[in-house]
């Protein structure tokens, strides 16, 4: 009871703050609501600030005032223009994850608690905060051997505050699901759970360290890409120490041009790196905005800040790649079938009708560059299609969708004329080949054969047991009705033949596997 009251108090505080910024029931949308809500909106706007700004800008300002959990909520809302509209989503997409820094003394206290030594004993130099976000802040430091590192430190008591806010979010999501059919389709409770899970990982910097290390290993063969090295002895749950990378942020176009960086080539590299992470590796940097992408002094694309990462199962990657490839090749029928096979669309709908709807979305994109395509219009069509066919939010794809939008924005910033389909085709095509091509089938054959060989030693015992059971039935026919006895005896006999056939299969499969290994298949 007390917990519920506390949650409602938090939500009431949030409502008050939103109303002070005219973001609770914005005046631009009040006319769409019933009279009681219009009146409530009018009252809430008395004395509101930011009246000269757009609704999304006002909401972004309010969320920044409310704190870290609300900033994260706003950033995730920006990925759902089907719910909140494109203009509002665009404004929230610019929501800056910037907060006032906490004190140098508090930062040093965190280091002392984490390692049992003062910062001056661990670092030759330790700067004031360079940047402060909703979850943590960063310092620049120098190690005893002269290497420069970045030190990321969580905000004091951030875990407790985040837990309280997310609990309140969950209560609000449950209420919204009950009263809004549109929101119900978008699974608001799962949306909050996904957000909460992502935030929980951000609140343990050991997870970020592990993510950086895993991504570095995955991308080590990419000569034009760089991931900073983790300084493991100086990393803990609330402190992360990682290699400092000097370079030019991708958002600084003037500086990139001054360095002579080929921005068209760089845009293609950004898309290529993201798709390889998502579709080939299944583990991707899910916060690839221009502030987290740097061109280092050797001209390599460096990825930094690994607090938000995404994972996709092998099956999800295959489905996603087939969907993209279907759009690229204009095979809308196959794209529709993939949606149905994956369970994204219920069987009660027509595959042909869904393919027709996808064609209406995909055809305007063919052969056109970013400057020629009104993505807001295309996305609106796509969201209309999902509503028409009762497609529900896939929680595992939330981060992927968000990152795709971000990566597209970065690519457009670097090269406004980029053709997104053409840029994506090589990686997607290779992914399809790896997932359903001859090599993939060969790997499946190896796996199936190995499993068959594992059960082979037990098959003679199975045959003997089946034979004894059949003989027992034949010797004691009174224990069974005649019809039942005959049916069971027939079944056992048939099973015995199948089991003997399985033995032959295992032998043949073993030969196939041996040949595959011998020839390096």
PyMOL commands that set and color helices and strands:
alter all, ss='L'
color gray80, all
select helices_A, chain A and resi 2-20+30-32+35-44+55-66+68-77+81-84+86-93+104-115+119-122+158-179+181-185+188-202+205-218+232-234+253-258+263-281+290-292+314-328+332-341+351-365+370-372+375-388+395-414+420-436+438-475+477-479+482-519
alter helices_A, ss='H'
color red, helices_A
select strands_A, chain A and resi 125-126+131-132+136-142+148-154+225-227+239-243+247-249+283-285+293-296+301-303+309-311
alter strands_A, ss='S'
color yellow, strands_A
deselect
rebuild
show_as cartoon
